[in-house]
Amino acid sequence: MTSTAADPGSPEYWNGEGGRRWLAHMDQTERLLEPLTASLYEAAAVAAGEAVLDIGCGGGATSRELAERAGPAGRVTGVDVSAPILAAARERARGLRNLAFMV
């Protein structure tokens, strides 16, 4: 089976229609995910100075929180398949020197 732009599992989807939809509702979606991400932070127990890889970081809310927890001596890399969503993540994370994003 091949991926198509309408397939939510395809990079084309997240760099097109899916990415636009995510961006339109990003703040609301991140608020809905807060209970889940709270559990994630507790389980990950990121300490100052650690290096963290945030796979599927979306708009970067988790990456920003993890960067705060890792502190200036730590490093967080947020990875996502959607270049448009990562552009928003980069904008929202301006000033966090220990945080980088990549497609």
C-alpha positions in Angstrom: 0.0 0.0 0.0 1.3 3.5 -0.9 0.9 6.6 1.1 -1.2 9.5 -0.2 -1.6 13.1 0.8 -4.9 12.2 2.4 -3.2 9.4 4.5 -2.7 10.7 8.1 0.3 8.4 8.3 2.1 10.1 5.4 4.6 13.0 5.6 2.7 14.6 2.7 -0.4 14.8 4.9 1.4 16.5 7.8 3.2 18.9 5.4 -0.1 19.8 3.8 -3.7 19.5 4.9 -2.9 17.8 8.3 -0.3 20.4 9.2 -2.7 23.3 8.4 -5.4 21.7 10.5 -3.0 21.1 13.4 -1.8 24.7 13.3 -5.3 26.0 13.2 -6.1 24.1 16.5 -2.6 23.8 18.0 -3.3 25.6 21.3 -6.6 23.8 21.9 -5.0 20.4 21.1 -2.0 21.0 23.4 -4.4 22.0 26.2 -6.4 18.7 25.6 -3.1 16.8 25.8 -1.9 18.4 29.1 -3.1 15.5 31.4 -1.2 13.0 29.2 1.9 15.2 29.0 1.9 15.7 32.7 2.3 11.9 33.1 5.0 11.9 30.5 7.0 14.5 32.4 6.7 12.5 35.6 7.7 9.3 33.9 10.6 10.8 32.0 12.0 12.5 35.1 14.3 14.7 33.1 17.0 16.2 35.2 19.2 19.2 34.7 22.0 18.6 32.2 20.3 15.7 30.4 20.0 15.3 26.6 16.4 14.6 25.5 14.9 13.6 22.1 11.3 14.5 21.7 10.0 12.5 18.7 6.7 13.7 17.2 7.1 17.0 19.0 4.4 18.8 17.0 4.2 22.5 18.0 6.9 22.0 20.6 5.0 22.4 23.8 6.6 19.2 25.3 10.0 20.2 23.9 9.8 23.6 25.6 8.9 22.1 28.9 11.6 19.4 28.6 14.1 22.1 27.8 13.2 24.0 30.9 13.6 20.9 33.0 16.9 20.0 31.3 18.2 23.5 32.1 21.0 25.4 30.4 23.4 22.5 30.7 21.0 20.1 29.0 19.9 19.8 25.4 16.5 19.0 23.8 15.9 18.1 20.2 12.3 18.1 18.9 11.7 16.0 15.8 8.6 16.0 13.7 7.7 15.2 10.1 5.8 18.5 9.5 8.0 21.4 8.4 5.0 23.9 8.8 4.3 22.8 12.4 8.1 22.9 13.2 8.2 26.5 11.9 5.6 27.4 14.5 7.5 25.4 17.2 10.7 27.3 16.4 8.9 30.6 16.7 7.3 29.7 20.0 10.7 28.5 21.4 12.7 31.6 20.5 15.1 32.3 23.2 15.5 28.8 24.5 19.2 28.1 23.6 19.1 24.5 24.7 16.3 23.5 22.3 16.5 22.7 18.5 14.0 21.3 16.1 14.5 19.2 13.0 12.4 17.5 10.4 
